[in-house]
Amino acid sequence: MLLSILKTLGLCLSFAGWMYWFKRWLRVDFCFVPAAVFSAASVAVYFGGILFRLEHAAWLVYAGGLAAFAAAAAFISLARRARPAVHLGLREICFGIGCAVFLSILPGAHFQHYDNFSHWGIVVKLMLSTNAFPTAQSGLIDFLNYPLGTSSFLYYVCYYAGRREGTMLLAQGILIFAFFYAVLGAVRHTRCFLLYALLGAGLSLLSFFNITIRINNLLVDFLLPVIALACWAVIRRYPTDPEKMLPLLLPYQALLLIVKSTGAIYVAFVTLAFLFRVPQAMRQLPEPCHGKKPRMWEVLLPSALTLLLSFSSWAAWQYHTKTALAGTVNKFDTNLVEVGAAGTGKTAEQLQAILQLFLRTSVDLSTRPALGFVLMNLLALACGIGFCFRWKRSQKKLVGHVLLLDAMVVLYYAGILLLYLFSMPADEALVLAGFDRYACSIIVLFAGGVVLQLEEQIEDSLQYTPDGTVKYAEFQEKTLYQRCVMLGLALLFGILTSEYNGTLYTQRQETNDLTRIMQDVVGDRWPADGREDTTRYLFYGSDYAGRMTSYYFQYVARYYLYAPNVDAVCSFYEDNLENLLSQYDCLVVVEPDRAEQRMLQKHFGVDGSAGFYRIEKSGTLLRLKAE
């Protein structure tokens, strides 16, 4: 216990050491620093996994951070003018309180979503058990081609802070909040708290699109747009200062590319935002009193090199899949020969059905993505009209940015449609599997982009004193300014309270959830040698809501048992009972019932209560032995 506490403390000090020197080196707003450090650590551990040195990379990052912390402590104590990297202002206090409230519920939480057991959670468990990336021989993971960017960060945190579901969820939550904190760095006038209140209230609306991928899951569909928003914030804050902008974009984009295969799409949107804003900001840059104005190529050339360097993480994963994972199945593989011959694996009727269902679902205002798209456009329109009357200025810039964001959504939807038509298996494509998550992901980016643009419009319209505070004459009186701040904070805390209660409600449902029942019976196995359990398991339990006969149950069992060979039944037939059990090595009763107990008592002399029963074979005879 003491060792675990010391390792966790060391992890925190290691991160603090890296943050101090990163802040001191770049001299950027501290909002950007935690996300940059977490991204860099993730990418470093990820490259260690690519080079089959995962554990070594984790220790190198850990030890380097501790050395950096010791150096920072010595520097602060010896240098008279040295100061800590963080100034605890109202921004940090409010954000810290919000983070603490949400993160406090994660250590005791458990996985809920199907994909945690089929991929994201089991991948991290395998990495922690073997101290290596999954191999082509692993039987626990069906699809090995998913990039391991966030998994590397979760591995690094859990390696020192503990191997539990709650620790994985906490690490994911910390990563998400770090990038939300980076988005706050878009505010240039840091002494105007009104801007933070309004931006925070707007960003809290993004939780509306995160219902299917709440924070108590390891799914990355919410993380993708949040990282992209952080990149946009960097570009907006330092468009003419490549010495600050590029060292931040490099780790952000490198991680974004390996969070998920679709990360390249979000990097493309970041690049388009860069190409749109930076040249415009460079042209508007006034001539300096001394020296000369930087030329366009002096910014664009290093930026292009930075983008190419960030793609090294993506290229490394492509190389890894073609070498170490050669021959594995990609869930969304597309046979180009078949596509060229109009043979996508789907009939013409199926393609037409998919297209029609996609179009209907895309414009259905009863769905969150469509409703969010319409509401955010209406919000931008209403704010634009209000700005015109308040500041008597043209809102062409706001309208142009929102139209570009609309075009981004349309392009992304077109990409989703192509995925369903040509890549996804027919049985999943015909029901638009995962549509809510895919669509909500881009709507989060769209809504966040609208909020950033509205905040920028307000920030540019206000007048400020020489010290950076807003002139209260803009609000006629200081009281009105304070009321606007309180309104923004009330909206922020109201929305986050709803999200917090929703997360708690979901967590309370675990009492009767299959995952909790499973864990109570089989526990949570972490083999010391990392070897998979090759025992063939047969589970018996109630088929309430079809859970025992679904793939969901099998993935849950595989995760907790760390065993790939798992099947399940919800009833026994007496004339086939022995034949069925002879195909397995162990029977696990999850939820006993009278029929099952009577049958097992009659044939094998066991009471059939919840637990493990070893199946022993002697010729044609079978015996069950309770464990």
NORBELUR-V52186 format. One line per field, one symbol per residue. phi: phi as a letter, one per 20 degrees, with the letter a starting at -180 (. if undefined). A space follows every 50 residues. Layout:
phi=???
//
This chain:
phi=.ffffffffffffffffffffffffeldgfgefgffffffffffffffff emcffffffffffffffffffffffffeefefcgfddfdfffffffffff ffffeegeecfcfgffeebffffffffffdlbfgdfefeedfceefgdff ffffgffffdepebgffffffffffffffffffffffeefeefgffffff ffffffffedffcgfebefdfefgfffffffffffffcfdcffdfffefg fgfffgfdfbfffffffffffffffeefgffffefffffcmcffefffdf fffffffffffffffffffffedfdfnfeegdfdefffffelcfncffff ffffffffffffdffeefffffffffffffffffffffffdlcfdfffff fffffffffffffffffffffddfggfeffdlgmggffffffffffffff ffffffffffefdcfgenefffffdmbfffgfffffffffffffffffff ffffffffffgdfgffffffedmcecffemeffefedcdcafeglmffed fgffffffffelceeccbcdbddgfcffffffecdbdceecfcfffffff ffecmdfmfgqecfeddcmeeccdcfd
//
